[in-house]
Amino acid sequence: AAGVIQSPRHLIKEKRETATLKCYPIPRHDTVYWYQQGPGQDPQFLISFYEKMQSDKGSIPDRFSAQQFSDYHSELNMSSLELGDSALYFCASSLGGKSQPQHFGDGTRLSIL
Amino acid sequence: KNQVEQSPQSLIILEGKNCTLQCNYTVSPFSNLRWYKQDTGRGPVSLTIMTFSENTKSNGRYTATLDADTKQSSLHITASQLSDSASYICVVSATGTASKLTFGTGTRLQVTL
């Protein structure tokens, strides 16, 4: 079965650069979530989209922005990168509903030098 | 403050043995509780999702229980296999905040020969 696809799997950037992470949800899923997981930390919710509209916002820095496109894929744009942004960024998708499981991608590992 | 606590932090068991992981939460108002398995470097994979009215749910060798009165859940793994070695994360969702999941600290399980 198709899963959530994230790209790239690994990304290395320098401080103050920008990065764009992409997420392709499971086909027909209408909701996308972004999480940030620091080393040894729990995933922290950043932001979510339902039917291309932002549905909820968590601890996403102002330097980050995200959107969901007409084909339901989502992109997380990160600017003025800082060392502390080094983390694993997960995308999850679901078919709406509060009780529907979120299916996670394998994440993008972002390293800031 | 919504919190999810898991115990033990880590566990080593022999292949073929059973084990039980615990999860206590203070998330309110409660919507649902999920157990995820996370292999190192991979995204969390949903094992079970339980709502208020459900007190047990099985998925193969995994059986989750929920006591909404005491706000406790357990994940029982039967006849463990080497591939069960992973982190098991308890995640609780509050009503009205579909995107805001509260993650537990996880239990790192190692199954050995």
Interface residues (C-beta under 8 A of the other chain):
Chain A: V4 T31 Y33 D42 P43 F45 S48 S55 D56 G58 L88 F90 A92 G97 K98 S99 Q100 P101 Q102 H103 F104 G105 D106 G107 R109
Chain B: S31 N32 R34 Y36 G41 R42 G43 P44 V45 S46 I49 T51 I89 S93 T95 T97 A98 S99 K100 L101 F103 G104 T105 G106
